[in-house]
Amino acid sequence: ESDDDLGTCYQSADPTSRENFAIVDSDGGVIKIQNIAQIIDLKASGDAMFVFATNGVWAITGTDNGAFKATDYSVSKISSYPAISRSSVVDVGGIPIWWNYEGIFMLQQQDAGFTKNITNVTQSTIQTAYDSIPPTSKFTAKGVYNDQSGLIYWLYNADIDNDDPTAFTNVLVLDVVT
């Protein structure tokens, strides 16, 4: 909270004390996620923290679907469709959208929070075109969301003979408004 706190314990109670060692809501800590592989990205949305890994997507929330705290949190796997790279995960007004080798996936949202329903937004529209993008190009794709236009732009290299991951040759545009 101030410069005087630098180098001291980062929780309200002293974990080395015999009298006052209990964790309180505002303390920090470590959250262990069972069976998670390599973490690619984290995205905060509302009261949830989404963890994108090479083997799926997890949500960390409070046990009552509110904000999580050091003393109250819940971890649940919400998707087996992993993100393939950090640069392709895009936050669209709090809704994560990410690239996978099989398609572009979006988390569904309800009034009370997020459901475990994941939608493949390419499946009924541009799946054939998406499948034609080489896997290495999907891995190096870079996405950005323009909230003024409601468009997501993903840059990727369609030239499989070019080994330069920053030599983007194509743009895939997703209109999230329509």
Residue pairs with C-beta under 8 A, 6 or more apart in sequence:
9 15
9 16
10 27
10 28
11 23
11 24
11 27
11 28
11 29
11 70
12 24
12 26
12 27
13 20
13 21
13 22
13 23
13 24
13 27
14 20
14 21
15 21
23 29
23 70
23 71
24 70
24 71
25 69
25 70
25 71
25 72
26 69
26 70
27 70
27 71
28 70
29 70
31 60
31 73
31 75
33 51
33 58
33 75
34 75
35 55
36 51
36 53
36 55
36 56
36 58
37 53
37 54
37 55
37 82
38 53
38 54
39 51
39 52
39 53
40 52
40 53
40 54
40 82
40 83
40 84
40 85
40 86
40 89
41 51
41 52
41 83
41 86
41 89
42 49
42 50
42 51
42 52
43 49
43 50
43 52
43 89
43 91
43 96
44 50
45 91
45 94
45 95
45 96
45 114
46 94
46 113
46 114
47 61
47 62
47 65
47 66
47 67
47 68
47 113
48 59
48 60
48 61
48 113
48 114
49 59
49 60
49 61
49 68
50 57
50 58
50 59
50 60
50 78
50 96
50 107
51 57
51 58
51 59
51 60
52 82
52 83
52 86
52 89
52 96
52 98
53 82
53 83
54 82
54 83
54 84
55 80
55 82
56 77
56 78
56 79
56 80
56 81
56 82
57 77
57 78
57 79
57 81
57 82
57 83
57 96
57 98
57 107
57 118
58 75
58 76
58 77
58 78
59 75
59 76
59 78
59 114
60 68
60 73
60 74
60 75
61 67
61 68
61 73
61 74
61 76
61 113
62 68
62 69
62 72
62 73
62 74
63 72
63 73
63 74
64 72
65 112
65 113
68 74
76 116
78 107
78 114
78 116
78 118
79 105
79 107
79 116
79 118
81 100
81 102
81 103
81 105
81 118
81 120
82 100
83 89
83 98
83 99
83 100
84 98
84 99
84 100
84 101
84 138
84 139
85 99
85 138
85 139
85 140
85 141
87 140
87 141
87 142
87 143
88 98
88 99
88 138
88 141
88 142
88 143
88 154
89 96
89 97
89 98
89 99
89 143
90 96
90 97
90 98
90 143
90 144
90 145
90 152
90 154
91 97
91 145
92 106
92 145
92 152
92 176
93 147
94 109
95 106
95 107
95 109
96 106
96 107
97 104
97 105
97 106
97 107
97 121
97 143
97 152
97 174
97 176
98 104
98 105
99 105
99 138
99 141
99 143
99 154
101 135
101 138
102 120
103 120
103 121
103 122
103 123
103 127
103 130
104 120
104 121
104 122
104 130
104 174
105 118
105 119
105 120
105 121
106 118
106 119
106 121
107 114
107 117
107 118
108 114
108 115
108 117
108 118
108 119
109 115
120 127
121 174
122 130
126 172
130 172
133 141
133 156
133 158
133 172
134 158
134 160
136 157
136 160
137 156
137 157
137 158
137 160
138 156
140 156
140 157
140 165
141 154
141 155
141 156
141 172
142 154
142 155
142 156
142 168
143 152
143 153
143 154
143 155
144 152
144 153
145 151
145 152
145 153
145 176
146 152
146 153
150 175
150 176
150 177
151 173
151 174
151 175
151 176
152 173
152 174
152 176
153 171
153 172
153 173
154 171
154 172
154 173
154 174
155 168
155 170
155 171
156 168
156 169
156 170
156 171
156 172
157 164
157 165
157 167
157 168
157 169
157 170
158 169
158 170
159 167
159 169
162 169
